[in-house]
Amino acid sequence: MNARHLEFSGVSKVFPGENGPAVIVQNFNLKIADGEFLCLIGHSGCGKSTVLSMAAGLQPLSSGAIILAGKEITGPGPDRGVVFQAPSLFHWMSALQNVVLGVEQVFPNETRAEREAIAREYLTLVGLEDALDKRPAELSAGMRQRVGLARAFALSPRVLLLDEPFGMLDSLSRLELQEALLELWRKDRKTALMITHDVDEALFLSDRVAMMTQGPAARVGDILEVPFERPRNRRAILEDPRYYELRERIIDFLEAEDERRAAAEAGTAHAAGRSPATGGATS
Protein backbone atom coordinates (compact mmCIF):
# COMPACT_ATOMS: atom_id res chain seq x y z
CA MET A 1 0.00 0.00 0.00
CA ASN A 2 1.31 3.44 -0.95
CA ALA A 3 1.39 5.34 2.34
CA ARG A 4 1.69 8.66 0.47
CA HIS A 5 -1.04 8.37 -2.15
CA LEU A 6 -2.36 11.80 -1.14
CA GLU A 7 0.13 13.99 0.68
CA PHE A 8 -0.15 17.50 2.11
CA SER A 9 3.33 18.93 2.64
CA GLY A 10 3.76 22.22 4.52
CA VAL A 11 0.49 23.56 3.13
CA SER A 12 -0.55 27.09 4.09
CA LYS A 13 -3.41 29.30 2.99
CA VAL A 14 -3.51 33.05 3.56
CA PHE A 15 -6.39 35.35 2.60
CA PRO A 16 -6.12 39.14 2.41
CA GLY A 17 -8.10 41.02 5.06
CA GLU A 18 -8.94 44.56 6.12
CA ASN A 19 -6.59 44.30 9.10
CA GLY A 20 -3.86 42.43 7.25
CA PRO A 21 -3.39 38.88 5.98
CA ALA A 22 -5.55 36.17 7.58
CA VAL A 23 -3.63 32.91 8.00
CA ILE A 24 -6.29 30.19 7.79
CA VAL A 25 -4.07 27.10 7.53
CA GLN A 26 -0.35 26.96 8.26
CA ASN A 27 2.17 24.14 7.91
CA PHE A 28 -0.56 21.55 7.35
CA ASN A 29 1.02 18.10 6.93
CA LEU A 30 -0.85 14.86 6.30
CA LYS A 31 -0.23 11.60 4.42
CA ILE A 32 -3.15 9.42 3.31
CA ALA A 33 -2.49 5.88 2.09
CA ASP A 34 -3.90 4.36 -1.07
CA GLY A 35 -7.32 2.91 -0.23
CA GLU A 36 -7.52 4.60 3.16
CA PHE A 37 -10.64 6.36 4.44
CA LEU A 38 -9.58 9.32 6.55
CA CYS A 39 -11.86 11.79 8.31
CA LEU A 40 -10.66 15.31 9.09
CA ILE A 41 -12.45 16.70 12.11
CA GLY A 42 -12.37 20.06 13.84
CA HIS A 43 -14.46 22.99 15.01
CA SER A 44 -16.49 25.04 12.53
CA GLY A 45 -14.33 27.67 10.88
CA CYS A 46 -11.00 26.00 11.62
CA GLY A 47 -10.14 25.59 7.93
CA LYS A 48 -11.27 22.03 7.16
CA SER A 49 -13.17 22.99 4.01
CA THR A 50 -10.29 25.20 2.90
CA VAL A 51 -8.00 22.16 3.04
CA LEU A 52 -10.41 20.09 0.97
CA SER A 53 -10.93 22.93 -1.51
CA MET A 54 -7.18 23.14 -2.07
CA ALA A 55 -7.02 19.36 -2.58
CA ALA A 56 -9.82 19.67 -5.14
CA GLY A 57 -7.83 22.33 -6.97
CA LEU A 58 -10.50 24.96 -6.37
CA GLN A 59 -8.28 27.15 -4.16
CA PRO A 60 -4.61 27.94 -4.83
CA LEU A 61 -2.10 27.23 -2.08
CA SER A 62 -0.19 30.09 -0.48
CA SER A 63 2.73 27.76 0.15
CA GLY A 64 3.54 24.07 0.31
CA ALA A 65 2.34 21.32 -2.01
CA ILE A 66 -0.39 18.69 -2.34
CA ILE A 67 0.73 15.54 -4.15
CA LEU A 68 -1.67 12.93 -5.55
CA ALA A 69 -0.20 9.66 -6.86
CA GLY A 70 3.19 11.33 -7.34
CA LYS A 71 1.85 14.40 -9.18
CA GLU A 72 1.42 17.87 -7.71
CA ILE A 73 -2.14 19.21 -7.75
CA THR A 74 -2.33 22.54 -9.58
CA GLY A 75 -6.05 22.72 -10.42
CA PRO A 76 -9.28 20.71 -10.71
CA GLY A 77 -9.19 17.34 -12.44
CA PRO A 78 -11.16 14.12 -13.02
CA ASP A 79 -8.73 12.24 -10.76
CA ARG A 80 -10.68 13.70 -7.82
CA GLY A 81 -14.36 13.11 -7.15
CA VAL A 82 -15.83 15.85 -4.97
CA VAL A 83 -19.06 15.75 -2.95
CA PHE A 84 -20.24 18.89 -1.17
CA GLN A 85 -22.96 19.45 1.46
CA ALA A 86 -25.45 20.34 -1.26
CA PRO A 87 -25.12 18.31 -4.47
CA SER A 88 -24.87 20.49 -7.57
CA LEU A 89 -27.42 18.77 -9.79
CA PHE A 90 -28.92 20.12 -13.00
CA HIS A 91 -32.58 20.56 -12.13
CA TRP A 92 -33.82 19.90 -15.68
CA MET A 93 -32.06 16.52 -15.86
CA SER A 94 -33.07 13.22 -14.33
CA ALA A 95 -30.94 11.45 -11.72
CA LEU A 96 -29.61 9.15 -14.43
CA GLN A 97 -28.80 12.03 -16.79
CA ASN A 98 -26.96 13.92 -14.03
CA VAL A 99 -24.65 10.96 -13.45
CA VAL A 100 -24.25 10.15 -17.16
CA LEU A 101 -23.14 13.73 -17.80
CA GLY A 102 -20.13 13.27 -15.53
CA VAL A 103 -19.36 9.81 -16.92
CA GLU A 104 -19.28 11.24 -20.46
CA GLN A 105 -16.48 13.62 -19.49
CA VAL A 106 -14.32 10.85 -18.03
CA PHE A 107 -15.12 8.01 -20.45
CA PRO A 108 -15.57 9.74 -23.83
CA ASN A 109 -14.59 6.63 -25.78
CA GLU A 110 -17.29 4.44 -24.26
CA THR A 111 -20.55 3.98 -26.12
CA ARG A 112 -23.67 5.75 -24.94
CA ALA A 113 -25.07 2.44 -23.68
CA GLU A 114 -21.86 1.69 -21.77
CA ARG A 115 -21.83 5.11 -20.10
CA GLU A 116 -25.47 4.74 -19.13
CA ALA A 117 -24.75 1.27 -17.71
CA ILE A 118 -22.03 2.74 -15.47
CA ALA A 119 -24.42 5.41 -14.20
CA ARG A 120 -27.18 2.88 -13.58
CA GLU A 121 -24.81 0.63 -11.65
CA TYR A 122 -23.80 3.33 -9.18
CA LEU A 123 -27.31 4.72 -8.77
CA THR A 124 -28.45 1.19 -7.99
CA LEU A 125 -25.68 0.80 -5.42
CA VAL A 126 -26.99 3.88 -3.56
CA GLY A 127 -30.56 2.56 -3.65
CA LEU A 128 -32.00 4.74 -6.43
CA GLU A 129 -32.82 2.07 -8.99
CA ASP A 130 -36.49 3.10 -8.83
CA ALA A 131 -35.77 6.83 -9.17
CA LEU A 132 -33.53 6.95 -12.25
CA ASP A 133 -35.93 9.11 -14.25
CA LYS A 134 -36.85 11.53 -11.46
CA ARG A 135 -35.58 15.10 -11.50
CA PRO A 136 -33.96 16.67 -8.41
CA ALA A 137 -37.17 18.51 -7.44
CA GLU A 138 -38.90 15.13 -7.16
CA LEU A 139 -36.23 13.75 -4.83
CA SER A 140 -35.72 14.25 -1.10
CA ALA A 141 -32.55 15.92 0.17
CA GLY A 142 -31.13 12.51 1.07
CA MET A 143 -31.91 11.11 -2.37
CA ARG A 144 -30.28 14.09 -4.07
CA GLN A 145 -27.16 13.48 -2.01
CA ARG A 146 -27.23 9.83 -3.09
CA VAL A 147 -27.14 11.05 -6.69
CA GLY A 148 -24.11 13.18 -5.80
CA LEU A 149 -22.36 10.17 -4.26
CA ALA A 150 -23.18 7.96 -7.25
CA ARG A 151 -21.82 10.58 -9.63
CA ALA A 152 -18.55 10.97 -7.71
CA PHE A 153 -17.90 7.22 -7.58
CA ALA A 154 -18.96 6.66 -11.21
CA LEU A 155 -16.11 8.91 -12.36
CA SER A 156 -13.63 6.31 -11.00
CA PRO A 157 -11.37 8.96 -9.45
CA ARG A 158 -8.07 8.33 -7.70
CA VAL A 159 -9.39 9.99 -4.56
CA LEU A 160 -12.75 11.04 -3.13
CA LEU A 161 -13.08 14.39 -1.40
CA LEU A 162 -16.20 14.76 0.72
CA ASP A 163 -17.03 18.06 2.41
CA GLU A 164 -19.55 17.30 5.18
CA PRO A 165 -21.81 15.56 2.63
CA PHE A 166 -24.44 14.69 5.26
CA GLY A 167 -24.33 17.93 7.22
CA MET A 168 -27.68 19.21 5.92
CA LEU A 169 -29.61 15.98 6.47
CA ASP A 170 -31.80 14.83 9.36
CA SER A 171 -30.40 12.22 11.73
CA LEU A 172 -32.10 9.21 10.12
CA SER A 173 -31.09 10.20 6.59
CA ARG A 174 -27.57 10.84 7.82
CA LEU A 175 -27.25 7.31 9.23
CA GLU A 176 -28.69 5.79 6.05
CA LEU A 177 -26.30 7.77 3.84
CA GLN A 178 -23.31 6.74 5.95
CA GLU A 179 -24.21 3.12 5.22
CA ALA A 180 -24.68 3.89 1.52
CA LEU A 181 -21.30 5.61 1.40
CA LEU A 182 -19.54 2.62 2.95
CA GLU A 183 -21.33 0.29 0.53
CA LEU A 184 -19.97 2.30 -2.40
CA TRP A 185 -16.52 2.61 -0.87
CA ARG A 186 -16.25 -1.15 -0.25
CA LYS A 187 -16.67 -1.78 -3.97
CA ASP A 188 -13.15 -0.66 -4.87
CA ARG A 189 -11.85 1.16 -1.79
CA LYS A 190 -11.03 4.51 -3.29
CA THR A 191 -8.80 6.73 -1.19
CA ALA A 192 -11.19 9.03 0.67
CA LEU A 193 -10.76 12.27 2.59
CA MET A 194 -13.94 13.35 4.35
CA ILE A 195 -14.53 16.56 6.29
CA THR A 196 -16.85 16.26 9.27
CA HIS A 197 -17.55 17.83 12.65
CA ASP A 198 -19.43 14.73 13.85
CA VAL A 199 -17.31 12.53 16.15
CA ASP A 200 -19.55 9.45 15.82
CA GLU A 201 -19.60 9.73 12.04
CA ALA A 202 -15.82 9.94 11.91
CA LEU A 203 -15.37 6.84 14.08
CA PHE A 204 -17.92 4.80 12.13
CA LEU A 205 -16.52 5.60 8.68
CA SER A 206 -12.79 6.07 8.90
CA ASP A 207 -9.54 4.17 9.26
CA ARG A 208 -7.96 7.20 10.91
CA VAL A 209 -9.23 10.50 12.26
CA ALA A 210 -7.05 13.58 11.82
CA MET A 211 -7.90 16.35 14.29
CA MET A 212 -7.35 19.99 13.35
CA THR A 213 -6.39 22.70 15.78
CA GLN A 214 -8.46 25.85 16.10
CA GLY A 215 -7.61 28.65 13.71
CA PRO A 216 -6.08 30.91 12.85
CA ALA A 217 -3.04 29.08 11.44
CA ALA A 218 -4.76 25.71 11.88
CA ARG A 219 -2.85 22.48 11.37
CA VAL A 220 -3.10 18.78 12.15
CA GLY A 221 -2.92 18.51 15.93
CA ASP A 222 -3.31 14.76 16.44
CA ILE A 223 -4.16 11.61 14.48
CA LEU A 224 -6.21 8.74 15.86
CA GLU A 225 -6.13 5.15 14.56
CA VAL A 226 -9.59 3.56 14.36
CA PRO A 227 -9.21 -0.20 15.03
CA PHE A 228 -12.64 -1.55 14.09
CA GLU A 229 -12.69 -4.30 11.46
CA ARG A 230 -14.46 -3.95 8.13
CA PRO A 231 -17.16 -4.42 7.05
CA ARG A 232 -18.53 -2.52 10.03
CA ASN A 233 -21.63 -3.11 12.04
CA ARG A 234 -22.89 -0.03 13.85
CA ARG A 235 -24.34 -1.94 16.80
CA ALA A 236 -21.15 -3.96 17.29
CA ILE A 237 -19.06 -0.78 17.29
CA LEU A 238 -21.33 0.91 19.83
CA GLU A 239 -20.98 -2.12 22.11
CA ASP A 240 -17.18 -2.09 21.87
CA PRO A 241 -15.61 -0.34 24.92
CA ARG A 242 -12.82 0.99 22.69
CA TYR A 243 -15.39 3.13 20.89
CA TYR A 244 -16.05 5.27 23.94
CA GLU A 245 -12.35 5.57 24.71
CA LEU A 246 -11.68 6.85 21.17
CA ARG A 247 -14.70 9.14 21.30
CA GLU A 248 -13.51 10.65 24.57
CA ARG A 249 -10.04 11.24 23.16
CA ILE A 250 -11.43 13.24 20.22
CA ILE A 251 -13.79 15.24 22.43
CA ASP A 252 -10.96 15.99 24.88
CA PHE A 253 -8.84 17.29 22.01
CA LEU A 254 -11.63 19.53 20.70
CA GLU A 255 -12.42 20.88 24.17
CA ALA A 256 -8.74 21.60 24.80
CA GLU A 257 -8.64 23.54 21.53
CA ASP A 258 -11.68 25.54 22.67
CA GLU A 259 -9.92 26.43 25.91
CA ARG A 260 -6.69 27.32 24.12
CA ARG A 261 -8.47 29.65 21.71
CA ALA A 262 -10.51 31.28 24.50
CA ALA A 263 -7.30 31.91 26.46
CA ALA A 264 -5.62 33.39 23.39
CA GLU A 265 -8.57 35.69 22.68
CA ALA A 266 -8.67 36.80 26.31
CA GLY A 267 -4.97 37.57 26.19
CA THR A 268 -5.37 39.57 23.00
CA ALA A 269 -8.28 41.56 24.46
CA HIS A 270 -6.32 42.28 27.65
CA ALA A 271 -3.30 43.44 25.67
CA ALA A 272 -5.53 45.80 23.71
CA GLY A 273 -6.98 47.25 26.90
CA ARG A 274 -10.45 45.75 26.47
CA SER A 275 -12.58 43.51 28.62
CA PRO A 276 -13.07 40.20 26.68
CA ALA A 277 -16.61 39.95 28.04
CA THR A 278 -17.85 43.36 27.04
CA GLY A 279 -15.33 44.62 24.52
CA GLY A 280 -15.08 47.87 26.56
CA ALA A 281 -12.05 49.49 28.14
CA THR A 282 -10.70 47.96 31.31
CA SER A 283 -10.70 50.03 34.50
C-alpha positions as CSV (number, residue, x, y, z in Angstrom):
1,M,0.0,0.0,0.0
2,N,1.3,3.4,-0.9
3,A,1.4,5.3,2.3
4,R,1.7,8.7,0.5
5,H,-1.0,8.4,-2.1
6,L,-2.4,11.8,-1.1
7,E,0.1,14.0,0.7
8,F,-0.2,17.5,2.1
9,S,3.3,18.9,2.6
10,G,3.8,22.2,4.5
11,V,0.5,23.6,3.1
12,S,-0.5,27.1,4.1
13,K,-3.4,29.3,3.0
14,V,-3.5,33.1,3.6
15,F,-6.4,35.3,2.6
16,P,-6.1,39.1,2.4
17,G,-8.1,41.0,5.1
18,E,-8.9,44.6,6.1
19,N,-6.6,44.3,9.1
20,G,-3.9,42.4,7.3
21,P,-3.4,38.9,6.0
22,A,-5.5,36.2,7.6
23,V,-3.6,32.9,8.0
24,I,-6.3,30.2,7.8
25,V,-4.1,27.1,7.5
26,Q,-0.3,27.0,8.3
27,N,2.2,24.1,7.9
28,F,-0.6,21.6,7.4
29,N,1.0,18.1,6.9
30,L,-0.8,14.9,6.3
31,K,-0.2,11.6,4.4
32,I,-3.1,9.4,3.3
33,A,-2.5,5.9,2.1
34,D,-3.9,4.4,-1.1
35,G,-7.3,2.9,-0.2
36,E,-7.5,4.6,3.2
37,F,-10.6,6.4,4.4
38,L,-9.6,9.3,6.6
39,C,-11.9,11.8,8.3
40,L,-10.7,15.3,9.1
41,I,-12.5,16.7,12.1
42,G,-12.4,20.1,13.8
43,H,-14.5,23.0,15.0
44,S,-16.5,25.0,12.5
45,G,-14.3,27.7,10.9
46,C,-11.0,26.0,11.6
47,G,-10.1,25.6,7.9
48,K,-11.3,22.0,7.2
49,S,-13.2,23.0,4.0
50,T,-10.3,25.2,2.9
51,V,-8.0,22.2,3.0
52,L,-10.4,20.1,1.0
53,S,-10.9,22.9,-1.5
54,M,-7.2,23.1,-2.1
55,A,-7.0,19.4,-2.6
56,A,-9.8,19.7,-5.1
57,G,-7.8,22.3,-7.0
58,L,-10.5,25.0,-6.4
59,Q,-8.3,27.2,-4.2
60,P,-4.6,27.9,-4.8
61,L,-2.1,27.2,-2.1
62,S,-0.2,30.1,-0.5
63,S,2.7,27.8,0.2
64,G,3.5,24.1,0.3
65,A,2.3,21.3,-2.0
66,I,-0.4,18.7,-2.3
67,I,0.7,15.5,-4.1
68,L,-1.7,12.9,-5.5
69,A,-0.2,9.7,-6.9
70,G,3.2,11.3,-7.3
71,K,1.9,14.4,-9.2
72,E,1.4,17.9,-7.7
73,I,-2.1,19.2,-7.7
74,T,-2.3,22.5,-9.6
75,G,-6.0,22.7,-10.4
76,P,-9.3,20.7,-10.7
77,G,-9.2,17.3,-12.4
78,P,-11.2,14.1,-13.0
79,D,-8.7,12.2,-10.8
80,R,-10.7,13.7,-7.8
81,G,-14.4,13.1,-7.1
82,V,-15.8,15.9,-5.0
83,V,-19.1,15.7,-3.0
84,F,-20.2,18.9,-1.2
85,Q,-23.0,19.5,1.5
86,A,-25.5,20.3,-1.3
87,P,-25.1,18.3,-4.5
88,S,-24.9,20.5,-7.6
89,L,-27.4,18.8,-9.8
90,F,-28.9,20.1,-13.0
91,H,-32.6,20.6,-12.1
92,W,-33.8,19.9,-15.7
93,M,-32.1,16.5,-15.9
94,S,-33.1,13.2,-14.3
95,A,-30.9,11.5,-11.7
96,L,-29.6,9.2,-14.4
97,Q,-28.8,12.0,-16.8
98,N,-27.0,13.9,-14.0
99,V,-24.7,11.0,-13.5
100,V,-24.2,10.1,-17.2
101,L,-23.1,13.7,-17.8
102,G,-20.1,13.3,-15.5
103,V,-19.4,9.8,-16.9
104,E,-19.3,11.2,-20.5
105,Q,-16.5,13.6,-19.5
106,V,-14.3,10.9,-18.0
107,F,-15.1,8.0,-20.5
108,P,-15.6,9.7,-23.8
109,N,-14.6,6.6,-25.8
110,E,-17.3,4.4,-24.3
111,T,-20.6,4.0,-26.1
112,R,-23.7,5.8,-24.9
113,A,-25.1,2.4,-23.7
114,E,-21.9,1.7,-21.8
115,R,-21.8,5.1,-20.1
116,E,-25.5,4.7,-19.1
117,A,-24.7,1.3,-17.7
118,I,-22.0,2.7,-15.5
119,A,-24.4,5.4,-14.2
120,R,-27.2,2.9,-13.6
121,E,-24.8,0.6,-11.6
122,Y,-23.8,3.3,-9.2
123,L,-27.3,4.7,-8.8
124,T,-28.5,1.2,-8.0
125,L,-25.7,0.8,-5.4
126,V,-27.0,3.9,-3.6
127,G,-30.6,2.6,-3.7
128,L,-32.0,4.7,-6.4
129,E,-32.8,2.1,-9.0
130,D,-36.5,3.1,-8.8
131,A,-35.8,6.8,-9.2
132,L,-33.5,6.9,-12.2
133,D,-35.9,9.1,-14.2
134,K,-36.8,11.5,-11.5
135,R,-35.6,15.1,-11.5
136,P,-34.0,16.7,-8.4
137,A,-37.2,18.5,-7.4
138,E,-38.9,15.1,-7.2
139,L,-36.2,13.7,-4.8
140,S,-35.7,14.2,-1.1
141,A,-32.5,15.9,0.2
142,G,-31.1,12.5,1.1
143,M,-31.9,11.1,-2.4
144,R,-30.3,14.1,-4.1
145,Q,-27.2,13.5,-2.0
146,R,-27.2,9.8,-3.1
147,V,-27.1,11.0,-6.7
148,G,-24.1,13.2,-5.8
149,L,-22.4,10.2,-4.3
150,A,-23.2,8.0,-7.2
151,R,-21.8,10.6,-9.6
152,A,-18.6,11.0,-7.7
153,F,-17.9,7.2,-7.6
154,A,-19.0,6.7,-11.2
155,L,-16.1,8.9,-12.4
156,S,-13.6,6.3,-11.0
157,P,-11.4,9.0,-9.4
158,R,-8.1,8.3,-7.7
159,V,-9.4,10.0,-4.6
160,L,-12.7,11.0,-3.1
161,L,-13.1,14.4,-1.4
162,L,-16.2,14.8,0.7
163,D,-17.0,18.1,2.4
164,E,-19.6,17.3,5.2
165,P,-21.8,15.6,2.6
166,F,-24.4,14.7,5.3
167,G,-24.3,17.9,7.2
168,M,-27.7,19.2,5.9
169,L,-29.6,16.0,6.5
170,D,-31.8,14.8,9.4
171,S,-30.4,12.2,11.7
172,L,-32.1,9.2,10.1
173,S,-31.1,10.2,6.6
174,R,-27.6,10.8,7.8
175,L,-27.3,7.3,9.2
176,E,-28.7,5.8,6.0
177,L,-26.3,7.8,3.8
178,Q,-23.3,6.7,6.0
179,E,-24.2,3.1,5.2
180,A,-24.7,3.9,1.5
181,L,-21.3,5.6,1.4
182,L,-19.5,2.6,3.0
183,E,-21.3,0.3,0.5
184,L,-20.0,2.3,-2.4
185,W,-16.5,2.6,-0.9
186,R,-16.3,-1.2,-0.2
187,K,-16.7,-1.8,-4.0
188,D,-13.2,-0.7,-4.9
189,R,-11.9,1.2,-1.8
190,K,-11.0,4.5,-3.3
191,T,-8.8,6.7,-1.2
192,A,-11.2,9.0,0.7
193,L,-10.8,12.3,2.6
194,M,-13.9,13.4,4.4
195,I,-14.5,16.6,6.3
196,T,-16.9,16.3,9.3
197,H,-17.6,17.8,12.7
198,D,-19.4,14.7,13.9
199,V,-17.3,12.5,16.1
200,D,-19.5,9.4,15.8
201,E,-19.6,9.7,12.0
202,A,-15.8,9.9,11.9
203,L,-15.4,6.8,14.1
204,F,-17.9,4.8,12.1
205,L,-16.5,5.6,8.7
206,S,-12.8,6.1,8.9
207,D,-9.5,4.2,9.3
208,R,-8.0,7.2,10.9
209,V,-9.2,10.5,12.3
210,A,-7.0,13.6,11.8
211,M,-7.9,16.4,14.3
212,M,-7.4,20.0,13.4
213,T,-6.4,22.7,15.8
214,Q,-8.5,25.8,16.1
215,G,-7.6,28.6,13.7
216,P,-6.1,30.9,12.8
217,A,-3.0,29.1,11.4
218,A,-4.8,25.7,11.9
219,R,-2.9,22.5,11.4
220,V,-3.1,18.8,12.2
221,G,-2.9,18.5,15.9
222,D,-3.3,14.8,16.4
223,I,-4.2,11.6,14.5
224,L,-6.2,8.7,15.9
225,E,-6.1,5.1,14.6
226,V,-9.6,3.6,14.4
227,P,-9.2,-0.2,15.0
228,F,-12.6,-1.6,14.1
229,E,-12.7,-4.3,11.5
230,R,-14.5,-3.9,8.1
231,P,-17.2,-4.4,7.1
232,R,-18.5,-2.5,10.0
233,N,-21.6,-3.1,12.0
234,R,-22.9,0.0,13.9
235,R,-24.3,-1.9,16.8
236,A,-21.1,-4.0,17.3
237,I,-19.1,-0.8,17.3
238,L,-21.3,0.9,19.8
239,E,-21.0,-2.1,22.1
240,D,-17.2,-2.1,21.9
241,P,-15.6,-0.3,24.9
242,R,-12.8,1.0,22.7
243,Y,-15.4,3.1,20.9
244,Y,-16.1,5.3,23.9
245,E,-12.3,5.6,24.7
246,L,-11.7,6.8,21.2
247,R,-14.7,9.1,21.3
248,E,-13.5,10.6,24.6
249,R,-10.0,11.2,23.2
250,I,-11.4,13.2,20.2
251,I,-13.8,15.2,22.4
252,D,-11.0,16.0,24.9
253,F,-8.8,17.3,22.0
254,L,-11.6,19.5,20.7
255,E,-12.4,20.9,24.2
256,A,-8.7,21.6,24.8
257,E,-8.6,23.5,21.5
258,D,-11.7,25.5,22.7
259,E,-9.9,26.4,25.9
260,R,-6.7,27.3,24.1
261,R,-8.5,29.6,21.7
262,A,-10.5,31.3,24.5
263,A,-7.3,31.9,26.5
264,A,-5.6,33.4,23.4
265,E,-8.6,35.7,22.7
266,A,-8.7,36.8,26.3
267,G,-5.0,37.6,26.2
268,T,-5.4,39.6,23.0
269,A,-8.3,41.6,24.5
270,H,-6.3,42.3,27.6
271,A,-3.3,43.4,25.7
272,A,-5.5,45.8,23.7
273,G,-7.0,47.3,26.9
274,R,-10.5,45.7,26.5
275,S,-12.6,43.5,28.6
276,P,-13.1,40.2,26.7
277,A,-16.6,39.9,28.0
278,T,-17.8,43.4,27.0
279,G,-15.3,44.6,24.5
280,G,-15.1,47.9,26.6
281,A,-12.1,49.5,28.1
282,T,-10.7,48.0,31.3
283,S,-10.7,50.0,34.5
